[in-house]
Amino acid sequence: ASSVLAAVVVEQGDVATRPDGTEPRALELGCGLGLGSIAAMLSGYVVTATDYYEDALLFTARNAMRATGQEPALRMVDWRDLPTDLGTFDLVLAADVLYEPAHAALVAETVARTLAPDGRMLLADQGRLGLASFLEEMRSRGFTHEALHTAPPPAPEEAPENSRLAPITVYRLRHG
């Protein structure tokens, strides 16, 4: 899912500076290996990569340094206790974060608190258990969504053992 998300971010191209002259900011939720963060960095965003696991932040830092020559800002974040100092972002990215139904409300609240009023969220998901609940949570908070891109499932020989082979859809969410 993260590779599909990264491809969509890069495909959408470089971003312009904000009206106040500052560079646009992106937040990746559950950064994993950092593919979304790297794509956003290459597209001109100043990125904050977050994860619940320190190892994921270390992988992201290393991979971003190799790919871009710089590291994103890194933050350990627990969606159940969201830091109050994250700020708002022009772009919020997440891939494969809804694998637990309880994550739907947590991710929705995180997006609602961190997405700038004119920002957008890109979510890559392969039909995880929490997807429908997440989209409903976002709708109830005044957000709209649309499917931007659907990638076919990976070939069985390319997928991790025992993985569910399903199409991956990237959704764009915005304030209503």
C-alpha positions in Angstrom: 0.0 0.0 0.0 2.8 2.4 0.8 4.4 2.0 -2.6 1.1 2.8 -4.3 0.6 5.8 -2.1 4.1 7.1 -2.8 3.5 6.7 -6.6 0.3 8.8 -6.3 2.1 11.5 -4.3 4.9 11.7 -6.9 2.4 11.6 -9.8 0.6 14.6 -8.4 3.8 16.6 -8.9 5.6 19.3 -7.1 3.7 21.6 -4.8 3.8 25.4 -4.7 4.8 27.4 -1.7 2.0 28.6 0.6 0.6 32.1 0.2 2.7 33.2 3.1 5.9 32.0 1.3 6.6 29.0 3.5 7.0 25.5 2.2 4.0 23.2 2.4 4.0 20.7 5.3 3.2 17.0 5.2 2.5 14.5 8.0 2.8 10.7 7.5 0.9 8.6 9.9 2.4 5.2 10.5 5.5 5.8 8.4 6.9 2.2 8.3 9.8 2.3 5.9 9.1 5.9 5.0 8.0 5.6 1.3 5.2 8.1 1.7 7.5 10.6 3.5 10.2 10.2 0.8 7.6 10.8 -1.9 6.4 13.9 -0.2 9.9 15.2 0.4 10.7 14.7 -3.3 7.5 16.6 -4.2 8.6 19.6 -2.1 7.0 19.1 1.2 8.6 19.6 4.6 7.7 16.3 6.2 7.1 15.0 9.7 7.1 11.2 9.8 5.3 9.6 12.7 5.0 6.0 14.0 4.2 4.2 17.2 7.4 2.1 16.8 10.9 3.6 17.1 12.3 1.1 14.6 10.0 2.5 11.9 11.3 6.0 12.6 14.9 4.7 12.3 14.1 3.0 9.0 12.4 6.1 7.7 15.3 8.3 8.6 17.8 6.0 6.9 15.7 5.5 3.8 15.0 9.2 3.4 18.6 10.1 3.8 19.5 7.6 1.1 16.8 8.8 -1.3 16.8 12.6 -0.7 20.0 13.4 1.2 18.0 14.6 4.2 15.8 13.3 7.0 12.3 14.3 7.8 11.3 15.4 11.2 10.6 12.2 13.2 8.0 11.8 16.0 6.8 8.9 18.0 3.1 9.2 18.1 0.4 7.2 19.8 -3.0 8.0 18.2 -4.7 7.3 21.6 -2.7 10.2 23.1 -2.0 12.6 20.3 0.6 15.3 21.0 -0.9 18.8 21.1 2.1 20.4 19.4 2.0 18.6 16.1 0.4 21.5 14.3 -1.5 21.4 11.1 -0.4 20.1 7.7 -1.2 20.7 4.0 -1.0 17.0 3.3 -1.6 14.0 5.7 -0.5 10.6 4.4 -1.3 7.1 5.6 -1.0 3.6 4.1 -2.4 0.4 5.6 -3.2 1.9 9.0 -6.8 0.6 9.3 -6.0 -3.1 9.9 -7.6 -2.9 13.4 -11.3 -1.7 13.5 -10.4 0.5 16.6 -8.0 2.5 14.4 -10.8 4.0 12.4 -11.9 6.5 15.1 -8.3 7.1 16.2 -7.0 7.9 12.7 -10.1 10.0 11.9 -9.6 12.1 15.0 -5.9 12.5 14.2 -6.6 13.6 10.7 -9.3 16.0 11.9 -6.9 17.6 14.3 -3.8 17.8 12.0 -5.2 18.6 8.5 -5.1 22.3 7.6 -8.5 23.7 6.5 -7.5 23.7 2.8 -5.4 20.5 3.1 -6.0 17.0 1.8 -5.4 13.6 3.1 -4.2 10.7 0.9 -5.0 7.2 2.3 -3.9 4.0 0.7 -6.0 0.9 1.8 -6.7 -2.5 0.5 -10.1 -3.0 2.1 -9.0 -3.4 5.7 -11.5 -4.0 8.5 -11.5 -0.3 9.6 -11.9 1.3 6.2 -15.7 1.7 6.1 -15.8 2.9 9.7 -13.0 5.4 9.0 -14.7 6.9 5.9 -18.0 7.2 7.9 -16.1 8.8 10.9 -14.6 11.3 8.4 -17.9 12.0 6.8 -19.5 12.7 10.2 -16.7 15.3 10.8 -17.5 17.1 7.6 -15.0 15.5 5.2 -15.6 14.3 1.7 -13.7 11.5 0.0 -13.1 10.2 -3.4 -11.1 7.2 -4.8 -8.2 8.6 -6.8 -6.4 5.5 -7.9 -6.8 1.7 -7.6 -3.9 -0.6 -8.2 -4.3 -4.3 -8.8 -3.2 -6.7 -6.1 0.4 -7.7 -6.2 1.3 -11.0 -7.9 1.4 -13.9 -5.4 5.1 -14.3 -5.8 5.7 -10.6 -5.0 3.6 -10.6 -1.9 4.7 -11.5 1.6 3.8 -15.0 2.8 0.3 -15.3 4.0 -0.7 -11.8 2.9 -4.1 -11.0 1.6 -4.0 -10.1 -2.1 -6.4 -7.3 -2.7 -6.5 -4.2 -4.9 -5.1 -1.1 -3.2 -7.1 2.1 -3.4 -5.8 5.6 -2.7 -8.5 7.9 -1.3 -8.4 11.7 -1.2 -10.2 13.3 1.7 -10.9 17.0 2.2 -12.8 19.3 4.5 -16.4 19.4 3.2 
